[in-house]
Amino acid sequence: MNRTPRVLIAADKFKGSLTAVQVAERVTAGLRRVAPRAEVEALPVADGGDGTVDAAVAAGFERRELRVAGPLGDEVTAAYALRGDTAVVEMAEASGLQRLPAGVFAPLTASTYGSGELLRAALDAGARTIVFGVGGSATTDGGAGMLAALGARFLDADGEPVAPGGAALRDVASADLSALDARLSSVDFVLASDVDNPLTGPKGAPAVYGPQKGASPDDVATLDAALAHFATVLEKAIGARAAEYAAAPGAGAAGGIGYGALVLGARFRPGIEVMLDVLGFAPALDRADLVVTGEGSLDEQTLHGKAPAGVAAAARAAGKEVVAVCGRLALPPEVLGQAGIRRAYALTEVEPDVAKCIADAGPILERVAENIGRDFLG
């Protein structure tokens, strides 16, 4: 380590406890307590799910707020991020679980219409590149609501618009995409997701993620059949591409909004890779000797496209040492090593009481960071 060590903090949020920005602030405070000469740079990261706009704003994007339809149709204030002609749009801002009242789920009726309104606002602002981060959704409507907000029409057998939500897609008799916003064809539209599920089937959106949104087994069956029917109707409108998109990686992301994005011409990329590009991770990595990444729970899911795995992979390729912070650690040292993480520091090592870790995550994380400073910056 150089006499003036340079540390890059590139961690995701601790869900339910700390935002990615707060994680960076607490780690910085802890490191500086034991290594006051260290140069610390914070670059909060996200993998496309909730917190993606906040990460972009922390990296210098402008936060743009507007009123859009929430998942139940009521208006909510949502934001996207803009820098130059690049926009970062997070579907969870409009259509996420956090937009539902506490304890309320609406797996059959929640709509992505507001996400389409956010995309339209980004187009209105002159965006030529749109990074569409998807995850944390309350919805399983295949992106039908989003498509409707952008000009598509989905009609029943009587020629009436179908109701919002995934279940109503079983009633779609015809799809008219001729009035879709023409500006979409001239932007670089990137679908950023940490999952690669198809639209339907045993690994599809309803089966894998429906239960997290309150879907019963019967609801899952209803939604899966409705989405399959939706894709079949779209095949009549846009040809064989509709079936190809339904089977493509990322189609099942965020309740199938990935499918709708693919229909709009988006290209799928792993969310953390896209966000590291957008946030300017590579130059920040060049300046660092040690990288601190992390998220609330380091577990098997982390290894499949989550932010810490993406950060560690990029840092390892650049020959940089990586440590991780987390609330809970469920990976053995050898697996962490294979992922490029030298060592992980969990809040539970400092405070065994999990409830206290959640309630006092900030101060405990500072103590964890002090340990990192002693071990790596001493």
C-alpha positions in Angstrom: 0.0 0.0 0.0 1.3 3.5 -0.8 2.1 5.9 1.9 -1.1 7.8 1.0 -3.5 4.9 0.4 -6.3 5.6 -2.0 -9.6 3.8 -1.3 -12.6 3.6 -3.6 -16.0 2.8 -1.9 -18.3 1.3 -4.5 -21.0 -0.4 -2.5 -24.7 -0.9 -3.1 -27.4 -0.2 -0.5 -28.1 -2.2 2.6 -31.8 -2.8 1.8 -34.1 -1.6 4.6 -31.2 0.0 6.5 -28.9 2.3 4.5 -28.9 3.8 1.0 -25.7 3.3 -1.1 -24.8 6.9 -0.4 -25.2 6.4 3.4 -23.1 3.2 3.2 -20.3 5.2 1.5 -20.5 8.0 4.1 -20.3 5.6 7.0 -17.4 3.6 5.6 -15.6 6.8 4.9 -16.1 8.0 8.4 -14.8 4.7 9.9 -11.7 4.5 7.6 -10.8 8.1 8.3 -10.9 7.5 12.0 -8.0 5.0 11.8 -6.3 6.1 8.6 -6.8 9.9 8.5 -4.3 10.4 5.6 -6.2 8.0 3.3 -7.7 9.5 0.2 -11.2 8.1 0.0 -13.4 8.4 -3.1 -17.1 7.4 -2.9 -18.9 6.0 -5.9 -22.3 4.5 -4.7 -23.4 1.8 -7.1 -26.6 0.0 -8.1 -27.4 -2.9 -10.3 -30.5 -1.5 -12.0 -32.9 -2.1 -9.2 -34.2 0.4 -6.6 -31.5 2.9 -5.8 -30.3 3.2 -9.3 -31.4 6.8 -9.8 -29.9 7.8 -6.4 -26.6 6.3 -7.5 -26.6 8.2 -10.8 -27.4 11.5 -8.9 -24.5 10.8 -6.5 -22.3 10.5 -9.6 -23.3 13.9 -10.9 -26.5 13.3 -12.8 -29.3 15.8 -12.3 -32.4 14.5 -10.5 -35.6 15.2 -12.4 -39.0 14.7 -10.6 -42.5 14.4 -12.0 -45.9 13.1 -11.1 -46.7 9.7 -12.7 -49.1 6.9 -12.2 -48.1 4.5 -9.4 -48.7 0.8 -9.6 -52.3 1.1 -8.5 -53.0 4.1 -10.7 -52.8 6.8 -8.0 -50.3 9.6 -8.7 -46.8 9.4 -7.2 -43.8 11.6 -7.4 -41.0 9.7 -9.2 -37.6 10.7 -10.5 -35.2 9.9 -13.2 -31.6 11.1 -13.7 -30.2 13.1 -16.6 -26.6 14.1 -17.6 -26.2 15.6 -21.0 -28.2 13.4 -23.4 -28.0 10.3 -21.1 -30.9 9.4 -18.9 -31.1 6.8 -16.1 -34.7 5.6 -15.6 -35.5 3.3 -12.7 -38.8 1.4 -13.1 -39.1 1.0 -9.3 -39.4 4.8 -9.0 -42.9 4.6 -10.6 -43.9 0.9 -10.4 -41.9 -0.5 -7.4 -43.1 -2.4 -4.4 -42.2 0.7 -2.3 -45.0 2.6 -4.1 -47.6 0.3 -2.6 -49.2 1.1 0.8 -47.6 -0.9 3.7 -48.8 -4.5 3.7 -50.7 -4.1 0.4 -49.9 -6.3 -2.7 -51.6 -6.2 -6.1 -50.0 -9.0 -8.1 -52.9 -9.2 -10.6 -53.7 -5.6 -11.1 -50.5 -3.5 -10.6 -49.5 -1.6 -13.7 -46.2 -0.3 -15.2 -47.9 2.7 -16.8 -46.0 5.1 -14.7 -42.7 3.6 -15.9 -43.7 4.4 -19.4 -44.4 8.0 -18.3 -40.9 8.2 -16.9 -39.5 7.0 -20.2 -41.6 9.6 -22.1 -40.3 12.3 -19.8 -36.7 11.3 -20.5 -37.4 11.5 -24.3 -39.0 14.9 -23.8 -35.8 16.0 -22.0 -33.8 15.1 -25.1 -32.2 11.8 -24.0 -30.4 10.0 -26.8 -29.3 7.2 -24.5 -31.7 5.7 -21.9 -30.5 3.2 -19.3 -33.6 1.5 -18.1 -32.9 -0.1 -14.7 -35.5 -2.7 -13.8 -36.0 -4.5 -10.5 -38.0 -4.2 -7.3 -41.3 -4.1 -9.1 -44.8 -4.4 -7.7 -46.0 -5.5 -11.2 -46.3 -8.6 -13.4 -47.9 -7.0 -16.5 -45.2 -7.8 -19.1 -44.6 -4.1 -19.6 -48.1 -3.7 -21.1 -48.8 -0.6 -19.0 -45.5 0.9 -20.0 -46.2 0.2 -23.7 -49.6 1.8 -23.3 -48.1 5.0 -21.8 -45.9 5.2 -24.9 -48.7 4.8 -27.4 -49.6 1.1 -27.7 -53.2 0.0 -27.5 -54.4 -3.3 -26.2 -58.0 -4.1 -26.9 -60.5 -6.8 -25.9 -62.9 -8.6 -28.1 -65.3 -5.7 -27.9 -62.6 -3.2 -29.0 -62.3 -1.7 -25.6 -59.0 -1.1 -23.8 -58.2 -3.9 -21.4 -57.9 -3.2 -17.7 -54.5 -2.5 -16.0 -52.4 -5.3 -14.6 -51.2 -8.7 -15.6 -54.3 -10.7 -15.1 -56.3 -8.6 -17.6 -53.9 -9.5 -20.4 -55.8 -12.8 -20.8 -58.6 -10.5 -22.3 -56.3 -9.0 -25.0 -57.7 -9.7 -28.4 -55.7 -7.3 -30.5 -52.5 -5.2 -30.1 -51.9 -2.0 -32.0 -48.3 -0.7 -31.8 -48.5 1.7 -34.7 -48.7 4.8 -32.5 -45.7 4.0 -30.3 -43.5 7.0 -29.6 -41.4 7.3 -32.8 -38.5 8.8 -30.8 -37.8 5.3 -29.3 -36.4 4.2 -32.6 -33.6 6.8 -32.6 -32.3 6.3 -29.0 -29.8 3.8 -27.6 -32.2 2.0 -25.2 -30.5 -0.3 -22.7 -32.4 -2.7 -20.5 -30.3 -3.0 -17.3 -31.2 -5.9 -15.1 -29.5 -8.3 -12.7 -31.7 -11.2 -13.8 -31.9 -13.1 -17.1 -35.2 -15.0 -16.7 -37.5 -15.5 -19.7 -41.1 -14.1 -19.6 -43.0 -17.3 -18.8 -42.6 -20.9 -17.7 -41.0 -22.4 -14.6 -38.2 -19.8 -14.7 -40.5 -17.0 -15.8 -41.5 -13.8 -14.1 -44.7 -15.1 -12.4 -43.3 -18.4 -11.2 -40.0 -17.0 -9.8 -40.9 -13.5 -8.7 -44.7 -13.5 -8.4 -44.8 -14.8 -4.8 -42.6 -11.9 -3.7 -45.3 -9.6 -4.9 -48.1 -11.4 -3.0 -49.1 -13.9 -5.8 -50.7 -17.1 -4.6 -50.1 -20.3 -6.6 -53.4 -19.7 -8.4 -52.3 -16.1 -9.1 -49.0 -17.4 -10.5 -50.9 -19.7 -12.9 -53.2 -16.9 -14.0 -50.4 -14.5 -14.6 -48.3 -17.0 -16.5 -51.2 -17.9 -18.8 -52.1 -14.3 -19.3 -48.5 -13.3 -20.2 -48.2 -16.2 -22.6 -51.4 -15.1 -24.3 -50.2 -11.5 -24.4 -47.0 -12.7 -26.2 -49.1 -14.7 -28.7 -51.3 -11.6 -29.5 -48.2 -9.5 -29.9 -46.9 -12.1 -32.4 -49.8 -11.2 -34.7 -48.8 -7.5 -34.4 -45.1 -7.6 -34.8 -44.3 -11.1 -36.1 -42.0 -13.9 -34.8 -39.9 -11.4 -32.9 -42.6 -11.4 -30.2 -41.9 -15.0 -29.3 -38.1 -14.5 -29.6 -38.3 -11.7 -27.1 -40.4 -13.7 -24.7 -37.7 -16.4 -24.5 -34.8 -13.9 -24.4 -32.7 -13.3 -21.3 -34.1 -10.4 -19.3 -37.7 -10.7 -20.6 -38.9 -11.8 -17.2 -37.2 -9.0 -15.3 -39.3 -6.9 -13.0 -42.6 -8.7 -13.7 -41.9 -9.0 -17.4 -41.3 -5.3 -18.0 -38.1 -6.5 -19.6 -40.2 -8.1 -22.3 -42.0 -4.8 -23.0 -38.6 -3.1 -23.2 -37.3 -5.6 -25.7 -40.4 -5.1 -27.8 -39.5 -1.3 -27.8 -36.1 -2.2 -29.2 -34.0 -2.3 -26.0 -30.8 -4.3 -25.8 -30.3 -6.3 -22.6 -27.1 -5.9 -20.6 -26.3 -7.0 -17.0 -27.4 -4.1 -14.8 -24.2 -3.7 -12.8 -22.0 -3.6 -16.0 -24.2 -0.8 -17.5 -24.2 1.2 -14.3 -20.4 0.9 -13.8 -20.0 2.4 -17.3 -22.6 5.1 -16.7 -21.2 6.1 -13.3 -17.6 6.4 -14.4 -16.2 3.4 -12.5 -13.2 2.7 -14.7 -11.4 6.0 -14.1 -12.2 5.9 -10.4 -10.8 2.3 -10.2 -7.6 3.5 -11.9 -7.1 5.9 -9.0 -7.6 3.3 -6.2 -5.3 1.0 -4.3 -8.1 -0.7 -2.4 -11.8 -1.1 -3.3 -14.6 -1.5 -0.8 -17.8 -2.9 -2.1 -20.8 -4.6 -0.5 -24.5 -4.9 0.0 -27.0 -5.9 2.8 -26.6 -9.6 2.3 -23.6 -11.3 0.7 -25.1 -14.6 -0.3 -25.5 -16.9 -3.3 -27.6 -14.3 -5.1 -24.7 -11.9 -4.9 -22.7 -14.0 -7.3 -25.4 -13.8 -10.0 -25.2 -10.3 -11.3 -25.5 -8.3 -8.1 -23.4 -5.1 -7.6 -20.6 -6.4 -5.4 -19.8 -9.3 -7.8 -19.7 -6.9 -10.7 -17.4 -4.4 -8.8 -15.2 -7.2 -7.7 -14.8 -8.7 -11.2 -13.9 -5.4 -12.7 -11.5 -4.6 -9.9 -9.8 -8.0 -10.1 -9.3 -7.6 -13.8 -7.5 -4.3 -13.0 -5.4 -6.0 -10.4 -6.9 -4.1 -7.5 -7.6 -5.6 -4.0 -11.2 -5.8 -3.0 -12.9 -6.2 0.4 -16.6 -6.2 1.1 -18.9 -4.9 3.8 -22.3 -6.5 4.4 -25.0 -6.8 7.0 -25.1 -10.6 6.8 -22.4 -12.9 5.3 -23.5 -16.3 3.9 -20.6 -17.1 1.6 -17.4 -19.0 2.7 -14.0 -17.4 2.2 -13.1 -19.6 -0.8 -16.2 -18.6 -2.7 -15.6 -14.9 -1.9 -12.0 -15.4 -3.2 -13.3 -16.9 -6.4 -15.5 -13.8 -6.8 -12.4 -11.6 -6.4 -13.2 -10.5 -2.8 -10.2 -10.8 -0.5 -12.3 -10.6 2.7 -15.8 -9.7 3.8 -16.7 -7.8 6.9 -20.2 -8.3 8.3 -22.1 -6.1 10.8 -22.9 -9.3 12.7 -19.2 -9.8 13.5 -19.4 -6.6 15.5 -22.9 -6.9 16.8 -24.4 -10.5 16.9 -27.9 -9.2 17.5 -29.4 -9.0 14.0 -32.2 -6.6 15.1 -29.6 -4.2 16.4 -27.6 -4.5 13.2 -30.7 -3.4 11.2 -31.7 -0.6 13.6 -28.1 0.8 14.2 -26.6 -0.2 10.8 -24.8 3.2 10.4 -22.7 3.3 13.6 -22.0 -0.4 13.4 -20.8 -0.1 9.8 -18.4 2.7 10.9 -16.9 0.3 13.4 -16.6 -2.4 10.7 -14.8 0.2 8.5 -12.4 0.9 11.3 -11.4 -2.8 11.2 -10.8 -2.6 7.5 -8.6 0.5 8.0 -6.6 -1.4 10.6 -6.2 -4.5 8.5 -5.5 -2.8 5.1 -4.4 0.8 5.7 -2.3 0.5 8.8 
